[in-house]
């Protein structure tokens, strides 16, 4: 996969698109986890949300560049 994608004549890093996609996936996963009630068991919900986003972004980055 190319390292940059041409988007309206501007080169955008592929990793930026992966982070935006990771944000969308994390948002959907967050809504599902709220419905399940997992955040009642988590010590620090905000920290859990950030770590969930980080893990998803890292997995997408590894899928692209790995």
DSSP file (Angstrom, degrees, kcal/mol; ACC not computed):
  #  RESIDUE AA STRUCTURE BP1 BP2  ACC     N-H-->O    O-->H-N    N-H-->O    O-->H-N    TCO  KAPPA ALPHA  PHI   PSI    X-CA   Y-CA   Z-CA
    1    1 A X              0   0    0      0, 0.0    13,-0.0     0, 0.0    63,-0.0   0.000 360.0 360.0 360.0 141.7    0.0    0.0    0.0
    2    2 A X        -     0   0    0      1,-0.1    12,-0.1     2,-0.1     3,-0.0  -0.304 360.0-132.9 -68.0 152.1    1.3    3.5   -0.8
    3    3 A X  S    S+     0   0    0      1,-0.1    11,-2.2    10,-0.1    12,-0.4   0.777  91.6  33.7 -74.9 -26.8    2.6    5.6    2.0
    4    4 A X  E     -A   13   0A   0      9,-0.2     2,-0.4    10,-0.1     9,-0.2  -0.959  68.7-153.1-129.6 149.6    0.6    8.6    0.8
    5    5 A X  E     -A   12   0A   0      7,-2.6     7,-2.8    -2,-0.3     2,-0.6  -0.975  23.3-122.9-120.7 134.5   -2.7    9.0   -0.9
    6    6 A X  E     +A   11   0A   0     -2,-0.4     2,-0.5     5,-0.2     5,-0.2  -0.665  33.3 178.0 -78.2 119.4   -3.6   11.9   -3.2
    7    7 A X  E >  S-A   10   0A   0      3,-3.2     3,-0.7    -2,-0.6    -2,-0.0  -0.934  73.3 -24.5-127.7 104.9   -6.7   13.5   -1.8
    8    8 A X  T 3  S-     0   0    0     -2,-0.5    -1,-0.1     1,-0.2     3,-0.1   0.931 126.2 -51.9  53.6  50.3   -7.8   16.6   -3.8
    9    9 A X  T 3  S+     0   0    0      1,-0.2     2,-0.4    -3,-0.0    -1,-0.2   0.672 120.4 107.8  61.3  21.7   -4.3   17.1   -5.1
   10   10 A X  E <  S-A    7   0A   0     -3,-0.7    -3,-3.2    -5,-0.1     2,-0.5  -0.994  71.6-124.5-125.2 134.8   -2.8   17.0   -1.6
   11   11 A X  E     -A    6   0A   0     -2,-0.4     2,-0.4    -5,-0.2    -5,-0.2  -0.679  28.2-170.7 -82.8 123.3   -0.8   14.0   -0.3
   12   12 A X  E     -A    5   0A   0     -7,-2.8    -7,-2.6    -2,-0.5     5,-0.0  -0.943  27.0-113.7-113.9 130.2   -2.3   12.6    2.9
   13   13 A X  E >>  -A    4   0A   0     -2,-0.4     4,-1.2    -9,-0.2     3,-0.8  -0.354  18.8-131.3 -61.8 141.6   -0.4   10.0    4.9
   14   14 A X  H 3> S+     0   0    0    -11,-2.2     4,-1.8     1,-0.2    -1,-0.1   0.831 106.4  62.9 -62.6 -31.7   -2.2    6.6    4.9
   15   15 A X  H 3> S+     0   0    0    -12,-0.4     4,-2.1     1,-0.2    -1,-0.2   0.830  96.4  58.0 -65.3 -31.6   -1.8    6.5    8.7
   16   16 A X  H <> S+     0   0    0     -3,-0.8     4,-2.0     2,-0.2    -1,-0.2   0.913 107.0  47.5 -63.3 -42.2   -3.9    9.6    9.0
   17   17 A X  H  X S+     0   0    0     -4,-1.2     4,-2.2     1,-0.2    -2,-0.2   0.860 110.1  53.3 -66.1 -34.4   -6.8    7.8    7.3
   18   18 A X  H  X S+     0   0    0     -4,-1.8     4,-2.4     2,-0.2    -2,-0.2   0.880 108.0  50.2 -67.0 -37.3   -6.2    4.8    9.5
   19   19 A X  H  X S+     0   0    0     -4,-2.1     4,-2.0     2,-0.2    -2,-0.2   0.889 110.3  49.6 -68.6 -38.7   -6.5    7.0   12.6
   20   20 A X  H  X S+     0   0    0     -4,-2.0     4,-1.7     2,-0.2    -2,-0.2   0.918 112.9  47.1 -65.2 -42.1   -9.8    8.5   11.3
   21   21 A X  H  X S+     0   0    0     -4,-2.2     4,-2.4     1,-0.2    -2,-0.2   0.888 109.8  53.9 -64.9 -38.7  -11.1    5.0   10.6
   22   22 A X  H  X S+     0   0    0     -4,-2.4     4,-2.7     1,-0.2    -1,-0.2   0.868 105.6  54.0 -63.7 -36.4   -9.9    3.9   14.1
   23   23 A X  H  X S+     0   0    0     -4,-2.0     4,-2.0     2,-0.2    -1,-0.2   0.903 109.6  47.0 -63.3 -40.9  -11.9    6.8   15.6
   24   24 A X  H  X S+     0   0    0     -4,-1.7     4,-2.0     2,-0.2    -2,-0.2   0.913 114.2  46.8 -67.0 -42.4  -15.0    5.6   13.9
   25   25 A X  H  X S+     0   0    0     -4,-2.4     4,-2.7     1,-0.2    -2,-0.2   0.909 112.3  50.4 -65.5 -41.5  -14.5    2.0   14.9
   26   26 A X  H  X S+     0   0    0     -4,-2.7     4,-2.5     1,-0.2    -1,-0.2   0.865 108.0  53.6 -65.7 -35.7  -13.7    3.1   18.5
   27   27 A X  H  X S+     0   0    0     -4,-2.0     4,-2.0     2,-0.2    -1,-0.2   0.922 111.6  44.5 -64.4 -43.7  -16.9    5.2   18.6
   28   28 A X  H  X S+     0   0    0     -4,-2.0     4,-2.0     2,-0.2    -2,-0.2   0.920 114.5  49.0 -65.9 -43.6  -19.0    2.2   17.5
   29   29 A X  H  X S+     0   0    0     -4,-2.7     4,-2.5     1,-0.2    -2,-0.2   0.878 109.0  54.1 -63.3 -37.2  -17.3   -0.1   20.0
   30   30 A X  H  X S+     0   0    0     -4,-2.5     4,-2.1     2,-0.2    -1,-0.2   0.917 107.5  49.5 -63.7 -43.0  -17.8    2.4   22.7
   31   31 A X  H  X S+     0   0    0     -4,-2.0     4,-1.9     1,-0.2    -1,-0.2   0.893 111.9  48.9 -62.7 -39.3  -21.5    2.6   22.1
   32   32 A X  H  X S+     0   0    0     -4,-2.0     4,-2.1     1,-0.2    -2,-0.2   0.918 111.0  49.3 -66.5 -42.8  -21.7   -1.2   22.2
   33   33 A X  H  X>S+     0   0    0     -4,-2.5     5,-2.0     1,-0.2     4,-1.5   0.823 108.8  53.2 -68.4 -30.6  -19.7   -1.4   25.4
   34   34 A X  H  <5S+     0   0    0     -4,-2.1    -1,-0.2     2,-0.2    -2,-0.2   0.916 109.4  49.0 -67.6 -42.3  -21.9    1.2   27.1
   35   35 A X  H  <5S+     0   0    0     -4,-1.9    -2,-0.2     1,-0.2    -1,-0.2   0.886 111.0  49.6 -63.6 -38.4  -25.0   -0.8   26.2
   36   36 A X  H  <5S-     0   0    0     -4,-2.1    -1,-0.2    -5,-0.1    -2,-0.2   0.830 111.4-123.3 -69.2 -31.6  -23.5   -4.0   27.6
   37   37 A X  T ><5 +     0   0    0     -4,-1.5     3,-1.1    -5,-0.2     4,-0.3   0.696  64.2 140.5  95.5  22.9  -22.6   -2.2   30.8
   38   38 A X  G >>< +     0   0    0     -5,-2.0     3,-1.9     1,-0.2     4,-0.6   0.822  61.7  68.2 -68.1 -30.2  -18.9   -2.9   30.7
   39   39 A X  G 34 S+     0   0    0     -6,-0.6    -1,-0.2     1,-0.3     6,-0.2   0.641  87.2  67.6 -69.9 -12.0  -18.0    0.6   32.0
   40   40 A X  G <4 S+     0   0    0     -3,-1.1    -1,-0.3     1,-0.2    -2,-0.2   0.729 105.5  43.2 -72.0 -21.6  -19.5   -0.3   35.4
   41   41 A X  T <4 S+     0   0    0     -3,-1.9     2,-0.3    -4,-0.3    -2,-0.2   0.544  95.5  95.0 -98.5 -10.5  -16.7   -2.8   35.8
   42   42 A X     <  -     0   0    0     -4,-0.6     3,-0.3     1,-0.1    -3,-0.0  -0.651  65.6-146.2 -89.9 138.9  -13.9   -0.5   34.5
   43   43 A X  S    S+     0   0    0     -2,-0.3     2,-0.4     1,-0.3    -1,-0.1   0.919  91.7  16.5 -69.0 -45.4  -11.9    1.5   37.0
   44   44 A X     >  -     0   0    0      1,-0.1     4,-2.1     2,-0.0     3,-0.3  -0.843  66.9-171.2-133.7  94.1  -11.3    4.6   34.8
   45   45 A X  H  > S+     0   0    0     -2,-0.4     4,-2.3    -3,-0.3     5,-0.2   0.846  85.8  52.7 -59.1 -37.7  -13.7    4.7   31.8
   46   46 A X  H  > S+     0   0    0      1,-0.2     4,-2.1     2,-0.2    -1,-0.2   0.915 110.6  47.4 -66.0 -40.7  -11.9    7.7   30.1
   47   47 A X  H  > S+     0   0    0     -3,-0.3     4,-2.3     1,-0.2    -1,-0.2   0.876 110.9  52.5 -65.6 -37.4   -8.5    5.9   30.2
   48   48 A X  H  X S+     0   0    0     -4,-2.1     4,-2.2     2,-0.2    -2,-0.2   0.895 108.2  50.9 -64.9 -40.1  -10.2    2.7   28.9
   49   49 A X  H  X S+     0   0    0     -4,-2.3     4,-2.2     2,-0.2    -2,-0.2   0.908 111.1  47.7 -64.1 -42.4  -11.6    4.7   25.9
   50   50 A X  H  X S+     0   0    0     -4,-2.1     4,-2.4     1,-0.2    -2,-0.2   0.909 112.9  48.2 -65.8 -41.3   -8.3    6.1   25.1
   51   51 A X  H  X S+     0   0    0     -4,-2.3     4,-2.4     2,-0.2    -1,-0.2   0.851 109.5  53.4 -69.2 -32.9   -6.5    2.8   25.3
   52   52 A X  H  X S+     0   0    0     -4,-2.2     4,-2.1     2,-0.2    -2,-0.2   0.929 111.3  46.0 -64.4 -45.1   -9.3    1.2   23.1
   53   53 A X  H  X S+     0   0    0     -4,-2.2     4,-2.6     2,-0.2    -2,-0.2   0.904 112.5  51.1 -62.7 -41.8   -8.7    3.8   20.5
   54   54 A X  H  X S+     0   0    0     -4,-2.4     4,-2.4     1,-0.2    -2,-0.2   0.908 110.4  48.3 -64.1 -42.6   -4.9    3.4   20.7
   55   55 A X  H  X S+     0   0    0     -4,-2.4     4,-2.2     2,-0.2    -1,-0.2   0.907 113.2  47.1 -65.4 -41.4   -5.1   -0.4   20.3
   56   56 A X  H  X S+     0   0    0     -4,-2.1     4,-2.2     2,-0.2    -2,-0.2   0.917 113.3  48.5 -66.5 -42.9   -7.5   -0.1   17.3
   57   57 A X  H  X S+     0   0    0     -4,-2.6     4,-2.3     1,-0.2    -2,-0.2   0.895 111.8  50.0 -64.1 -39.8   -5.3    2.6   15.6
   58   58 A X  H  X S+     0   0    0     -4,-2.4     4,-2.4     2,-0.2    -1,-0.2   0.898 110.0  50.1 -66.0 -40.4   -2.2    0.5   16.3
   59   59 A X  H  X S+     0   0    0     -4,-2.2     4,-2.0     2,-0.2    -2,-0.2   0.907 111.9  47.5 -65.4 -40.7   -3.8   -2.6   14.8
   60   60 A X  H  X S+     0   0    0     -4,-2.2     4,-1.7     2,-0.2    -2,-0.2   0.898 111.4  51.5 -66.9 -38.9   -4.8   -0.7   11.7
   61   61 A X  H  X S+     0   0    0     -4,-2.3     4,-2.9     1,-0.2     5,-0.4   0.904 110.8  47.7 -62.9 -41.5   -1.3    0.8   11.4
   62   62 A X  H  X S+     0   0    0     -4,-2.4     4,-1.9     1,-0.2    -1,-0.2   0.854 109.0  54.3 -67.7 -33.9    0.2   -2.7   11.6
   63   63 A X  H  < S+     0   0    0     -4,-2.0    -1,-0.2    -5,-0.2    -2,-0.2   0.848 115.8  39.4 -66.8 -32.9   -2.3   -4.0    9.0
   64   64 A X  H  < S+     0   0    0     -4,-1.7    -2,-0.2    -5,-0.1    -3,-0.2   0.943 132.0  21.5 -80.9 -50.8   -1.2   -1.2    6.6
   65   65 A X  H  <        0   0    0     -4,-2.9    -3,-0.2     1,-0.2    -2,-0.2   0.550 360.0 360.0 -98.1  -9.1    2.5   -1.1    7.2
   66   66 A X     <        0   0    0     -4,-1.9    -1,-0.2    -5,-0.4    -3,-0.1   0.478 360.0 360.0 -90.3 360.0    3.2   -4.5    8.6
